[in-house]
Amino acid sequence: MFEKIGKGVLDVMENTGVQKGVSGTLKLLFPYIGIENIALDTYIYDIQNSNLPTDTKILAIFNAKKYIKGLKNQAKIAQIACNNISEDAIISEQTINEDIIDRFMDAAKYVSSEELQLLWGKVLAGEFDHPGTLPPNMIRVLTEMTPSLARAFRRICGMYITYSFFDVNEKSEYKCKVCFVPFDANIEKMSQLGLSFEVLNELETLGVIKVDSSNGYVIKGVPNREVQLILGDTFISVDTNNNDEVLVGNVMLTNVGKALADVVEIAYLDDFKGLVTNYLKKHNIVIKESS
């Protein structure tokens, strides 16, 4: 039934010169690149005017529409991936696990949301840029991700702070950037942002974050250091009360969450500083702000 579709893709590639000097990416993503140029109406017309029995025609048209819809979804994701691959990426059939790409693209045919297609495409581009770095459960996570959960995760990815640790003995400074979701001190505001307790639980079940909505998480091992929390142009001195730990909010990213955070379009928050200071004060941390 679908031989004509395959021939149509080959025709497109020949007419556009894609087969001449085709890149490694296009080879690995064939036949998805160019699939949107196939005329669905013509193919359906051919079925309608065939000698097939009426009930067979109806089934054939239904299957054709479903099949081509899947191909078009795959094509959009493949094109997004091509548009986001680094120019200096070295791509070959020897470095890319084709089985993973096949599994990824097979699942991609069910993704019709443009918002999710963008996410899938960027994740795929990341695998081409850095072969073998796709977490084993990424395809499962993407398959279960909804647009609303994707937006919530983007919001979380915009909640980052930088800690500066100055070792008073060695006179050296170390900085680290960490996810900081100040949930328990700003529950109402977080819910307004789409980060209710229920949504955080869904994201945890999905496997992209870990949540501790009461005590929160900490970084340990920072004795004898002067600590500053950096938010843009604002520096907040943090008194650790001689403890060897600093707070990092109520959420931690999992490995697959970190991989997603590297590619998502981040949703930044205007009043993030106020939410962070609320959190620090709620947890009895003495702070001093400076610019």
C-alpha positions, -999 to +999 in steps of 0.1 A: +000+000+000+028+024+009+053+017-019+043+050-036+051+069-004+086+055-004+091+063-041+078+099-034+104+105-008+132+093-032+118+116-059+119+145-035+155+138-025+165+134-062+148+166-072+163+187-044+197+172-049+197+158-013+212+125-024+243+142-039+266+148-010+240+139+016+251+145+052+255+118+078+225+132+096+202+130+065+213+094+059+204+084+094+171+103+093+161+090+058+132+088+049+118+114+074+135+144+059+114+156+030+083+135+038+061+166+040+065+172+003+045+140-005+010+148-018-014+131+005-044+142-015-030+125-047-024+092-028-059+092-013-073+100-048-056+070-062-071+047-036-106+062-042-103+056-079-090+020-075-109-012-082-109-021-045-142-030-028-158+000-009-151-014+025-115-021+016-111+015+002-124+029+035-100+009+055-071+017+031-078+054+033-080+053+071-047+034+073-031+057+048-041+089+067-028+074+100+004+063+084+012+096+067+003+116+098+029+096+117+054+102+089+048+139+090+052+140+127+085+122+123+095+146+096+089+177+117+109+163+145+137+152+122+139+187+107+140+204+141+169+181+150+187+190+118+182+227+125+197+224+161+227+201+155+260+219+161+279+229+130+310+212+143+293+179+151+310+149+137+282+125+126+286+091+110+270+057+111+299+045+132+294+069+160+256+069+162+236+040+175+211+034+148+189+012+170+184+041+194+175+064+165+151+039+151+134+035+185+133+073+190+118+079+156+093+051+159+079+067+191+081+102+174+053+093+150+027+098+177+038+133+187+015+159+171+020+188+196+043+214+181+055+222+216+065+186+222+079+182+187+103+210+195+114+192+226+118+159+208+138+175+180+162+192+204+167+160+223+175+142+191+199+169+181+217+165+214+222+128+207+238+136+173+260+163+189+271+139+217+265+103+206+257+078+234+246+104+260+209+099+256+197+084+290+182+049+286+148+061+298+146+093+278+123+079+251+099+066+278+099+100+295+093+119+263+065+095+253+047+102+286+054+139+287+024+162+282+025+198+270+014+210+304+041+190+321+067+202+296+057+238+304+061+231+342+095+216+336+106+246+316+096+268+345+117+246+369+146+249+345+144+287+348+149+285+386+187+284+389+211+301+413+249+302+415+267+295+448+301+311+454+323+294+480+354+312+492+378+291+511+393+314+538+423+291+544+433+285+508+421+318+495+404+301+466+369+304+452+346+277+438+313+284+420+285+260+412+252+265+394+223+246+409+185+242+403+167+260+432+130+256+435+118+275+466+085+256+468+076+253+505+080+290+513+060+301+483+033+274+478+005+298+465+029+316+441+042+283+428+007+270+421+000+302+401+031+294+381+018+259+373+040+242+399+015+229+423+023+200+447+003+177+423+023+188+393+056+183+411+045+148+420+036+141+384+070+152+372+086+131+399+065+101+388+076+108+352+112+106+364+127+140+357+128+154+392+130+144+429+109+163+454+112+170+491+084+194+498+092+198+536+129+198+544+143+204+509+178+194+496+213+206+506+248+207+493+272+193+519+309+197+524+314+235+526+333+241+559+354+272+565+340+290+535+324+323+530+292+316+510+274+339+485+243+332+466+243+349+432+211+359+413+220+380+383+236+412+396+226+405+432+249+389+457+234+374+489+258+366+517+247+334+534+255+325+570+258+287+572+258+288+611+291+268+610+273+240+592+289+223+563+259+226+540+238+251+520+202+249+509+192+241+473+154+241+474+128+214+473+136+199+439+165+180+424+169+171+387+174+134+379+199+124+353+172+124+326+160+157+339+194+172+336+197+159+300+163+175+292+173+208+310+202+211+286+179+214+256+146+230+267+137+266+261+139+280+296+110+300+311+126+326+334+108+342+364+108+379+371+104+378+409+127+348+415+149+366+439+120+373+463+110+337+462+145+326+470+149+350+499+115+339+513+128+303+512+161+311+530+143+331+557+117+303+563+146+279+568+162+303+593+192+313+571+206+347+579+213+366+547+228+400+537+220+413+503+244+435+482+247+445+445 
